[in-house]
């Protein structure tokens, strides 16, 4: 599926995505749901089990660059 340029978490705006990325539980859930929606099942499974570690990277990238980390 095509990804929206400059937006993550289902095409939400940058400010809303940053707010959602700050909250660990929502970042974890939205992280793996986004991967499943894009068809990256393995990446979604990695996010389910390693989400707390990837959350820190996602938070920093969301604030600095406006997008979450893309493994694939």
KEKOL-27554 format. One record per residue (C-alpha): residue number from 1; residue in one letter; x, y, z negated. Coordinates in Angstrom, 3 decimals. Last residue first. Layout:
BEGIN
+-----+---+----------+----------+----------+
|   k | r |       c1 |       c2 |       c3 |
+-----+---+----------+----------+----------+
| NUM | A |        X |        Y |        Z |
...
+-----+---+----------+----------+----------+
END
This chain:
BEGIN
+-----+---+----------+----------+----------+
|   k | r |       c1 |       c2 |       c3 |
+-----+---+----------+----------+----------+
|  72 | X |   10.802 |   -2.432 |   -5.767 |
|  71 | X |   12.089 |   -1.337 |   -9.163 |
|  70 | X |   10.307 |    2.010 |   -8.870 |
|  69 | X |   10.817 |    4.247 |  -11.891 |
|  68 | X |    8.020 |    6.712 |  -12.487 |
|  67 | X |    7.581 |    9.980 |  -10.630 |
|  66 | X |    7.719 |   13.715 |  -11.345 |
|  65 | X |   11.504 |   14.138 |  -11.162 |
|  64 | X |   12.626 |   15.346 |  -14.588 |
|  63 | X |    9.579 |   14.729 |  -16.806 |
|  62 | X |    8.428 |   11.562 |  -15.042 |
|  61 | X |   12.005 |   10.302 |  -14.795 |
|  60 | X |   12.606 |   10.679 |  -18.537 |
|  59 | X |    9.295 |    9.050 |  -19.466 |
|  58 | X |    9.716 |    6.208 |  -16.985 |
|  57 | X |   13.204 |    5.406 |  -18.315 |
|  56 | X |   11.915 |    5.312 |  -21.889 |
|  55 | X |    8.914 |    3.184 |  -20.892 |
|  54 | X |   11.194 |    0.686 |  -19.104 |
|  53 | X |   12.399 |   -0.546 |  -22.484 |
|  52 | X |    8.912 |   -0.857 |  -23.994 |
|  51 | X |    7.591 |   -2.428 |  -20.812 |
|  50 | X |    9.893 |   -5.424 |  -20.791 |
|  49 | X |    7.242 |   -8.169 |  -20.977 |
|  48 | X |    4.374 |   -6.501 |  -19.105 |
|  47 | X |    6.716 |   -4.442 |  -16.945 |
|  46 | X |    8.496 |   -7.559 |  -15.686 |
|  45 | X |    5.087 |   -9.058 |  -14.839 |
|  44 | X |    4.174 |   -5.954 |  -12.830 |
|  43 | X |    7.508 |   -6.077 |  -11.003 |
|  42 | X |    6.814 |   -9.705 |  -10.080 |
|  41 | X |    3.305 |   -8.827 |   -8.834 |
|  40 | X |    4.393 |   -5.945 |   -6.610 |
|  39 | X |    1.145 |   -5.604 |   -4.634 |
|  38 | X |    0.790 |   -1.845 |   -5.096 |
|  37 | X |   -2.213 |   -2.396 |   -7.402 |
|  36 | X |   -0.202 |   -4.894 |   -9.465 |
|  35 | X |    2.587 |   -2.336 |   -9.867 |
|  34 | X |    0.157 |    0.413 |  -10.901 |
|  33 | X |   -1.486 |   -1.921 |  -13.415 |
|  32 | X |    1.950 |   -2.722 |  -14.861 |
|  31 | X |    2.848 |    0.898 |  -15.462 |
|  30 | X |   -0.675 |    1.986 |  -16.424 |
|  29 | X |   -0.688 |   -0.468 |  -19.331 |
|  28 | X |    2.820 |    0.369 |  -20.544 |
|  27 | X |    2.434 |    4.138 |  -20.074 |
|  26 | X |   -0.935 |    4.009 |  -21.855 |
|  25 | X |    0.580 |    2.141 |  -24.798 |
|  24 | X |    3.705 |    4.307 |  -25.036 |
|  23 | X |    1.955 |    7.719 |  -24.980 |
|  22 | X |    4.410 |   10.143 |  -23.366 |
|  21 | X |    3.770 |    8.654 |  -19.909 |
|  20 | X |    0.062 |    9.596 |  -20.079 |
|  19 | X |    0.937 |   13.228 |  -20.792 |
|  18 | X |    3.532 |   13.209 |  -18.011 |
|  17 | X |    1.000 |   11.681 |  -15.585 |
|  16 | X |   -1.576 |   14.353 |  -16.462 |
|  15 | X |    0.994 |   17.086 |  -15.812 |
|  14 | X |    2.162 |   15.507 |  -12.543 |
|  13 | X |   -1.275 |   15.012 |  -11.028 |
|  12 | X |   -3.016 |   11.652 |  -10.843 |
|  11 | X |   -2.463 |    9.515 |   -7.762 |
|  10 | X |   -3.066 |    6.154 |   -9.432 |
|   9 | X |   -0.398 |    6.560 |  -12.122 |
|   8 | X |    2.087 |    8.338 |   -9.911 |
|   7 | X |    2.295 |   11.461 |   -7.808 |
|   6 | X |    5.098 |   13.102 |   -5.833 |
|   5 | X |    4.169 |   11.436 |   -2.571 |
|   4 | X |    1.158 |    9.148 |   -2.858 |
|   3 | X |    2.146 |    5.532 |   -2.375 |
|   2 | X |    1.117 |    3.533 |    0.632 |
|   1 | X |    0.000 |    0.000 |    0.000 |
+-----+---+----------+----------+----------+
END
